[in-house]
Amino acid sequence: MFLAFIYCSLILFFCFVLSIPFIIFGLKKHFINKRKLLSGDDTSDTINIAFFHPYCDAGGGGEKVLWSAILALQKSYPNVKIVVYTGDLNASPDEIIKRVYTRFNIKFLREVEFIYLHKRKWLEHKRYPYFTLLSQSFGSLVVGLEALYAYLPDIYIDSMGYSFTLFLFSYIGGCTTACYIHYPTITREMVKRVSSRRVGQTNRAAVAQSPFLTSAKLLYYRSFAWLYSFCGTFADTVMVNSSWTEEHINHLWGCNLSTHRVYPPCDTIAFKSLPQAPDISDGGPIKITSVGQYRPEKDHPLQLQALYELRRILPEDVWDRVKLVFIGSCRGSEDMERVKDMKDLMKHLSLENNVEFKVNIPFEELKSELSSSMIGLHAMWNEHFGIAVVECMAAGQIMVAHKSGGPKADIIEESEGSRNGFLASDEFEYARALATIIQMPSDARNKIREAARSSVDRFSTEEFEKGLLRTLDPLVTRKVKSS
């Protein structure tokens, strides 16, 4: 009986695999016919651009890129219609637009249409305890197909890193495609961590301790990297947010000629216009701010541990003046639970009098917080870029960020004479960097703050708009000529 079940399962599996080309062919034919019907009915010169951003109401840096890109397109192309595929079913279009303004100070010139996706649950990592990368990527095909059936655009832009959908919209939907990559789905560091059998967020102890499981996971990662690379070939143009991301994408996708580095939009003008916080030598509070979504990769626990180590270094009278303020948005109940866990850790480390949490605050309050703080903290390992790092520097803060990713490659300079911030790798290095800032002469601090402010103009919203439009203009122009 058991053998019969195995045989039947194998037969069904091979039948499914053999049917895939026919399914793809049938879908492709369907959308070819649909596009012909749409082009026959449409006599306007409107160009339809759709952004795939299932979590558009999350309020993070990726969402700032999305909304800034839409505004830039509206400014430059009056005949462009913008559509956003979203899975935020509990948020109305008016509510989303209102939050875009309060969070990012962005006001659109024309209406933005929203297509609501009901299958977003297929993207949630908690559904896939094993083979998460592959499962989420195939889940994105399910959600992408729902989006494609709901609305067939002229130009499709994946702005959230679901690169498998590029194949769907390009090959099957016949769309011109582009993508903005915030973070490669798989990186050489992830593969190296597995091959060196190091325990980490993407490599469990059970796998690291087993030669067999390590070999199996390496095979899985390399197979996934090939699929990821294959889907990347369906992008007509690729935008990346930093030199770190660019290096990884070019290595994986081999698309150097179609890859463009477009730094994310940082509201440098608004933050540079803020009055700088008084220097801590004046005897007031020593306020440290940490800006970032309450997500696991932002590594807020490391920042609490760094503050605990800082307490060991500073004299008690100086320590009593220190306060770390966490500022960030929560996407839902899981993020709120993380805030609760951090508060528990804060109490465990006896830091209640020196730590404060602020959740989902409006843009004006964020500016107020930054203008009253002289030191900024950021702890994400391999942060793809670091919008918060740049905006804190524009506000006149001395940043201490992780010695990896975008902050190390593009933003923070540590060489003497041109230092504009500090980099650290663990709680001890963070604590020493914070202590160095607190204990250095005020004129040395002011020199770093001035260098930080003067270094951020290349990351402005205006520069982002120029880079985005320079990259997308050939796609829009091609559609205009073909219509």
C-alpha positions as CSV (number, residue, x, y, z in Angstrom):
1,M,0.0,0.0,0.0
2,F,2.8,2.4,0.9
3,L,4.7,1.7,-2.3
4,A,1.5,2.2,-4.3
5,F,1.1,5.6,-2.6
6,I,4.7,6.5,-3.5
7,Y,4.3,5.5,-7.1
8,C,1.0,7.5,-7.5
9,S,2.6,10.5,-5.9
10,L,5.6,10.3,-8.3
11,I,3.3,9.9,-11.3
12,L,1.2,12.9,-10.3
13,F,4.4,15.0,-9.7
14,F,5.8,14.2,-13.1
15,C,2.4,14.8,-14.8
16,F,2.4,18.3,-13.1
17,V,6.0,19.0,-14.2
18,L,5.2,17.9,-17.8
19,S,2.1,20.1,-17.8
20,I,3.9,23.3,-16.8
21,P,5.0,24.3,-20.4
22,F,1.4,23.9,-21.6
23,I,0.1,26.0,-18.7
24,I,2.6,28.7,-19.5
25,F,1.7,28.6,-23.2
26,G,-2.0,28.8,-22.4
27,L,-1.5,31.8,-20.0
28,K,0.7,33.6,-22.5
29,K,-1.8,33.2,-25.3
30,H,-4.6,34.4,-23.0
31,F,-2.7,37.6,-22.2
32,I,-1.7,38.2,-25.8
33,N,-5.4,38.2,-26.7
34,K,-6.3,40.4,-23.8
35,R,-3.7,43.0,-24.7
36,K,-5.0,43.0,-28.3
37,L,-8.5,43.7,-27.0
38,L,-7.3,46.4,-24.7
39,S,-5.3,48.1,-27.4
40,G,-8.3,48.0,-29.7
41,D,-10.6,49.6,-27.2
42,D,-8.1,52.2,-26.0
43,T,-7.7,55.3,-28.2
44,S,-6.0,57.5,-25.6
45,D,-2.3,58.0,-25.4
46,T,-2.2,57.1,-21.7
47,I,0.7,54.9,-20.6
48,N,-0.2,52.5,-17.7
49,I,2.5,51.9,-15.2
50,A,2.0,49.4,-12.4
51,F,4.1,49.0,-9.2
52,F,4.1,45.7,-7.4
53,H,4.3,46.6,-3.8
54,P,2.0,44.3,-1.7
55,Y,3.0,46.0,1.6
56,C,2.7,49.6,0.4
57,D,1.3,50.8,3.7
58,A,4.2,49.6,5.8
59,G,5.8,53.0,6.2
60,G,9.5,52.0,5.7
61,G,12.3,53.1,3.4
62,G,11.1,50.8,0.6
63,E,7.8,52.6,0.7
64,K,9.4,56.0,0.6
65,V,11.1,54.9,-2.7
66,L,7.8,53.7,-4.1
67,W,5.9,57.0,-3.3
68,S,8.8,59.2,-4.4
69,A,9.0,57.3,-7.7
70,I,5.3,57.8,-8.3
71,L,5.5,61.5,-7.6
72,A,8.5,61.8,-9.9
73,L,6.7,60.1,-12.8
74,Q,3.6,62.3,-12.3
75,K,5.8,65.4,-12.4
76,S,7.4,64.4,-15.7
77,Y,4.7,62.5,-17.6
78,P,1.2,64.0,-17.6
79,N,-0.1,61.1,-19.7
80,V,1.0,58.4,-17.3
81,K,-1.6,56.5,-15.2
82,I,-0.1,55.0,-12.0
83,V,-1.4,51.8,-10.4
84,V,-0.2,50.1,-7.2
85,Y,-0.8,46.4,-6.5
86,T,-1.3,46.2,-2.7
87,G,-2.3,43.5,-0.2
88,D,-3.3,46.1,2.5
89,L,-6.9,45.1,2.4
90,N,-7.8,46.9,5.6
91,A,-6.6,50.3,4.3
92,S,-8.7,52.4,1.9
93,P,-7.0,54.4,-0.8
94,D,-7.7,57.7,1.1
95,E,-6.1,56.2,4.2
96,I,-3.0,55.1,2.4
97,I,-2.6,58.5,0.7
98,K,-3.1,60.3,4.0
99,R,-0.4,58.2,5.7
100,V,2.0,58.8,2.8
101,Y,1.7,62.5,3.5
102,T,2.0,62.3,7.3
103,R,4.9,59.9,7.2
104,F,6.9,61.1,4.2
105,N,5.6,64.6,3.4
106,I,4.7,63.5,-0.1
107,K,1.6,64.9,-1.9
108,F,0.6,63.5,-5.3
109,L,-0.3,65.6,-8.3
110,R,-3.0,63.2,-9.6
111,E,-4.9,60.2,-8.5
112,V,-3.1,56.9,-7.8
113,E,-5.2,53.8,-8.4
114,F,-4.9,50.8,-6.1
115,I,-5.5,47.1,-7.1
116,Y,-6.1,45.1,-4.0
117,L,-4.6,41.6,-3.8
118,H,-6.4,39.0,-1.7
119,K,-3.6,36.3,-1.9
120,R,-0.9,38.2,-0.1
121,K,-0.8,35.5,2.5
122,W,1.3,33.5,0.0
123,L,4.1,35.9,0.6
124,E,4.3,35.7,4.4
125,H,7.5,34.0,5.6
126,K,5.7,32.4,8.6
127,R,3.9,30.1,6.3
128,Y,7.2,28.5,5.2
129,P,9.3,27.3,8.1
130,Y,11.5,25.4,5.6
131,F,12.7,26.4,2.1
132,T,11.5,29.9,2.9
133,L,13.3,31.7,0.0
134,L,12.0,29.3,-2.6
135,S,8.5,29.0,-1.1
136,Q,8.1,32.8,-0.9
137,S,9.3,33.3,-4.4
138,F,6.8,30.7,-5.8
139,G,4.2,32.3,-3.6
140,S,5.0,35.6,-5.3
141,L,4.0,33.9,-8.6
142,V,0.6,33.2,-7.1
143,V,0.1,36.8,-6.0
144,G,1.7,38.1,-9.2
145,L,-0.8,36.1,-11.3
146,E,-3.7,37.5,-9.3
147,A,-2.3,41.0,-10.0
148,L,-1.8,40.3,-13.7
149,Y,-5.4,39.0,-14.1
150,A,-6.7,42.1,-12.2
151,Y,-4.8,44.7,-14.3
152,L,-2.5,44.3,-17.4
153,P,-0.2,47.3,-17.5
154,D,2.1,48.6,-20.2
155,I,5.1,48.9,-17.9
156,Y,5.5,46.8,-14.8
157,I,7.8,47.8,-11.9
158,D,8.7,45.4,-9.1
159,S,9.6,47.8,-6.3
160,M,9.7,45.3,-3.4
161,G,12.2,42.6,-4.6
162,Y,9.8,39.9,-5.8
163,S,11.9,39.2,-8.8
164,F,10.1,36.0,-9.9
165,T,7.2,38.2,-11.0
166,L,9.4,39.7,-13.7
167,F,9.2,36.4,-15.6
168,L,5.4,36.5,-15.2
169,F,4.8,40.0,-16.4
170,S,7.4,40.0,-19.1
171,Y,7.1,36.6,-20.7
172,I,3.5,35.8,-20.0
173,G,2.0,39.3,-19.7
174,G,4.0,40.9,-22.5
175,C,4.8,43.9,-20.3
176,T,7.9,46.1,-20.4
177,T,9.5,45.4,-17.0
178,A,11.8,47.2,-14.5
179,C,12.7,46.6,-10.9
180,Y,14.2,48.5,-8.0
181,I,16.3,46.2,-5.9
182,H,16.6,47.2,-2.2
183,Y,18.3,43.9,-1.2
184,P,19.2,40.8,-3.2
185,T,17.1,37.8,-2.2
186,I,20.3,35.8,-1.9
187,T,23.8,37.0,-1.4
188,R,27.3,35.5,-1.5
189,E,27.5,36.2,2.3
190,M,24.5,33.9,2.9
191,V,26.2,31.1,0.9
192,K,29.6,31.7,2.6
193,R,27.9,31.6,6.0
194,V,26.4,28.1,5.2
195,S,29.7,26.8,3.6
196,S,31.7,28.0,6.7
197,R,29.0,26.4,8.9
198,R,28.5,29.6,10.9
199,V,25.2,29.9,12.9
200,G,23.1,33.0,12.0
201,Q,19.7,34.3,11.1
202,T,19.7,32.4,7.8
203,N,21.6,29.3,9.1
204,R,20.2,27.4,12.0
205,A,22.5,25.6,14.5
206,A,21.2,22.2,13.4
207,V,22.3,22.8,9.8
208,A,25.6,24.3,10.8
209,Q,26.5,21.3,12.9
210,S,25.7,18.7,10.3
211,P,28.0,18.2,7.2
212,F,25.1,16.5,5.4
213,L,22.6,19.2,6.0
214,T,25.2,21.9,5.2
215,S,25.8,20.2,1.8
216,A,22.1,19.9,1.1
217,K,21.5,23.6,2.0
218,L,24.4,24.7,-0.2
219,L,22.8,22.7,-3.1
220,Y,19.5,24.4,-2.3
221,Y,21.0,27.9,-2.2
222,R,23.0,27.5,-5.4
223,S,19.9,26.1,-7.2
224,F,17.8,29.0,-5.9
225,A,20.5,31.5,-6.9
226,W,20.3,30.1,-10.5
227,L,16.5,30.5,-10.5
228,Y,16.8,34.0,-9.1
229,S,19.4,34.9,-11.8
230,F,17.1,33.4,-14.5
231,C,14.1,35.6,-13.5
232,G,16.4,38.6,-13.4
233,T,17.0,38.3,-17.1
234,F,13.4,39.3,-17.7
235,A,14.0,42.9,-16.4
236,D,14.4,45.4,-19.2
237,T,16.1,47.7,-16.7
238,V,17.4,47.2,-13.2
239,M,17.7,49.9,-10.5
240,V,19.7,49.2,-7.4
241,N,19.9,51.4,-4.2
242,S,23.6,51.2,-3.4
243,S,27.0,50.1,-4.7
244,W,26.8,47.1,-2.3
245,T,23.5,45.9,-3.9
246,E,24.9,46.7,-7.4
247,E,27.9,44.5,-6.8
248,H,25.7,41.6,-5.7
249,I,23.1,41.9,-8.4
250,N,25.8,42.2,-11.2
251,H,27.5,39.1,-9.8
252,L,24.2,37.1,-9.6
253,W,22.4,38.4,-12.7
254,G,25.3,39.4,-15.0
255,C,23.4,42.4,-16.1
256,N,26.0,45.2,-15.8
257,L,24.9,47.0,-18.9
258,S,21.2,47.3,-17.8
259,T,21.9,48.0,-14.1
260,H,21.7,51.6,-12.8
261,R,22.6,52.8,-9.3
262,V,19.8,55.1,-8.1
263,Y,20.3,56.1,-4.5
264,P,17.0,56.1,-2.5
265,P,15.3,59.5,-1.9
266,C,16.4,61.1,1.4
267,D,14.7,64.3,2.5
268,T,18.0,66.1,3.0
269,I,16.6,69.6,2.5
270,A,14.0,69.2,5.2
271,F,16.4,67.7,7.7
272,K,19.3,70.0,6.9
273,S,17.0,72.9,7.5
274,L,16.4,71.7,11.1
275,P,18.2,73.5,13.9
276,Q,21.1,71.4,15.3
277,A,20.7,70.0,18.8
278,P,23.0,71.8,21.3
279,D,26.3,70.2,21.9
280,I,26.3,67.9,25.0
281,S,29.1,69.9,26.5
282,D,26.4,72.3,27.6
283,G,25.4,69.9,30.3
284,G,22.0,68.9,29.0
285,P,20.7,65.4,28.2
286,I,22.8,63.1,25.9
287,K,20.1,61.9,23.5
288,I,20.7,59.1,21.1
289,T,18.1,58.3,18.4
290,S,17.6,55.1,16.5
291,V,15.3,55.4,13.5
292,G,14.2,52.2,11.8
293,Q,11.2,49.9,11.4
294,Y,10.6,47.4,14.2
295,R,11.8,44.4,12.2
296,P,14.2,41.7,13.2
297,E,16.9,42.6,10.7
298,K,17.2,46.1,12.2
299,D,18.8,44.4,15.3
300,H,17.4,46.6,18.0
301,P,18.6,44.1,20.7
302,L,22.2,44.8,19.7
303,Q,21.6,48.5,20.3
304,L,20.2,47.8,23.8
305,Q,23.2,45.6,24.5
306,A,25.5,48.4,23.3
307,L,23.8,50.8,25.7
308,Y,24.4,48.3,28.5
309,E,28.1,48.2,27.6
310,L,28.2,52.0,27.4
311,R,27.0,52.1,31.0
312,R,30.2,50.2,32.0
313,I,32.4,52.8,30.3
314,L,30.9,56.1,31.3
315,P,31.1,57.8,34.7
316,E,27.8,57.5,36.6
317,D,27.0,61.3,36.4
318,V,27.5,61.2,32.6
319,W,25.5,58.0,32.2
320,D,22.5,59.5,34.0
321,R,22.3,62.0,31.2
322,V,22.1,59.3,28.4
323,K,18.8,58.5,26.8
324,L,18.3,56.2,23.8
325,V,15.0,56.9,21.8
326,F,13.8,54.2,19.4
327,I,11.7,55.6,16.6
328,G,10.0,53.4,14.0
329,S,6.9,52.0,12.4
330,C,5.1,48.7,13.0
331,R,3.6,46.7,10.2
332,G,1.3,44.7,12.4
333,S,0.9,42.5,15.4
334,E,4.3,40.7,14.9
335,D,6.2,44.0,15.0
336,M,4.3,45.2,18.0
337,E,5.3,41.9,19.7
338,R,8.9,42.7,18.9
339,V,8.5,46.1,20.6
340,K,7.2,44.3,23.7
341,D,10.1,41.9,23.6
342,M,12.6,44.8,23.4
343,K,10.9,46.4,26.4
344,D,11.3,43.2,28.3
345,L,15.0,43.1,27.3
346,M,15.3,46.7,28.4
347,K,14.0,45.9,31.8
348,H,16.3,42.8,32.0
349,L,19.3,45.0,31.4
350,S,18.0,47.7,33.9
351,L,17.8,50.4,31.2
352,E,14.3,51.6,32.0
353,N,15.4,55.1,32.9
354,N,17.6,55.4,29.8
355,V,15.4,54.1,26.9
356,E,12.2,55.3,25.3
357,F,10.1,53.8,22.4
358,K,8.1,55.8,19.9
359,V,5.9,53.9,17.4
360,N,4.3,55.2,14.1
361,I,5.0,58.8,14.8
362,P,4.2,61.5,12.1
363,F,6.9,63.2,10.1
364,E,6.8,66.4,12.0
365,E,7.4,64.6,15.3
366,L,10.3,62.7,13.7
367,K,11.9,66.0,12.7
368,S,11.4,67.3,16.2
369,E,13.1,64.3,17.7
370,L,16.1,64.5,15.4
371,S,16.6,68.2,16.0
372,S,16.9,67.5,19.7
373,S,19.5,64.7,19.4
374,M,23.2,64.8,18.6
375,I,23.9,61.1,18.2
376,G,22.3,58.5,15.9
377,L,22.4,54.7,16.1
378,H,21.8,52.1,13.4
379,A,22.6,48.4,13.8
380,M,21.4,46.4,10.8
381,W,24.0,44.0,9.4
382,N,24.4,44.4,5.6
383,E,21.9,47.3,5.5
384,H,21.2,47.6,1.8
385,F,21.5,51.4,1.9
386,G,20.4,53.3,4.9
387,I,17.9,56.1,4.4
388,A,17.6,56.7,8.1
389,V,21.4,56.9,8.4
390,V,21.5,59.7,5.7
391,E,18.6,61.6,7.1
392,C,20.0,61.6,10.6
393,M,23.3,62.9,9.3
394,A,21.4,65.6,7.4
395,A,19.8,66.6,10.7
396,G,23.3,67.1,12.1
397,Q,23.7,63.8,14.0
398,I,26.9,61.9,14.5
399,M,26.0,58.4,13.3
400,V,27.2,55.1,14.5
401,A,26.2,52.4,12.0
402,H,27.1,48.8,11.2
403,K,30.4,48.2,9.5
404,S,28.8,46.5,6.4
405,G,26.5,47.1,3.5
406,G,25.5,50.5,2.3
407,P,26.6,52.6,5.3
408,K,30.2,51.2,4.9
409,A,30.3,51.3,1.1
410,D,28.5,54.6,0.3
411,I,27.6,56.7,3.3
412,I,30.1,56.9,6.2
413,E,33.7,57.9,5.9
414,E,36.0,57.1,8.8
415,S,39.4,58.4,7.6
416,E,40.9,61.1,9.7
417,G,40.4,64.6,8.2
418,S,37.2,63.6,6.4
419,R,35.4,61.6,9.1
420,N,31.6,62.0,9.0
421,G,30.5,59.2,11.3
422,F,31.5,55.9,13.0
423,L,31.2,52.2,12.1
424,A,30.9,49.3,14.5
425,S,30.4,45.5,14.3
426,D,29.3,44.4,17.8
427,E,28.0,45.8,21.1
428,F,31.5,46.5,22.4
429,E,32.6,48.5,19.3
430,Y,29.3,50.3,19.4
431,A,29.8,51.2,23.0
432,R,33.3,52.4,22.4
433,A,32.2,54.5,19.5
434,L,29.4,56.1,21.5
435,A,31.8,56.8,24.4
436,T,34.4,58.3,22.0
437,I,31.7,60.7,20.7
438,I,30.6,61.7,24.2
439,Q,34.1,62.2,25.6
440,M,35.7,64.0,22.6
441,P,36.1,67.8,22.6
442,S,33.1,69.8,21.4
443,D,35.0,71.3,18.4
444,A,35.9,67.7,17.2
445,R,32.2,66.8,17.4
446,N,31.1,69.9,15.6
447,K,33.6,69.1,12.8
448,I,32.1,65.6,12.3
449,R,28.6,67.0,12.3
450,E,29.4,69.6,9.7
451,A,31.1,66.9,7.5
452,A,28.0,64.7,7.9
453,R,25.7,67.4,6.8
454,S,27.8,68.4,3.8
455,S,28.2,64.8,2.6
456,V,24.5,64.0,2.1
457,D,23.4,66.1,-0.9
458,R,24.2,63.3,-3.4
459,F,21.4,61.3,-1.7
460,S,18.7,64.0,-2.0
461,T,15.2,63.4,-3.4
462,E,16.1,65.6,-6.4
463,E,19.0,63.3,-7.2
464,F,16.8,60.3,-6.8
465,E,14.2,61.7,-9.2
466,K,16.9,62.5,-11.8
467,G,18.4,59.0,-11.6
468,L,14.9,57.3,-11.7
469,L,13.7,59.3,-14.7
470,R,17.0,58.9,-16.6
471,T,16.6,55.1,-16.1
472,L,12.9,54.8,-16.9
473,D,12.6,57.4,-19.7
474,P,13.8,54.9,-22.5
475,L,11.0,52.5,-21.4
476,V,8.3,55.2,-21.4
477,T,9.6,56.7,-24.7
478,R,9.5,53.2,-26.3
479,K,5.9,52.8,-25.2
480,V,5.0,56.2,-26.6
481,K,6.5,55.3,-30.0
482,S,4.9,51.9,-30.2
483,S,1.4,53.2,-29.3
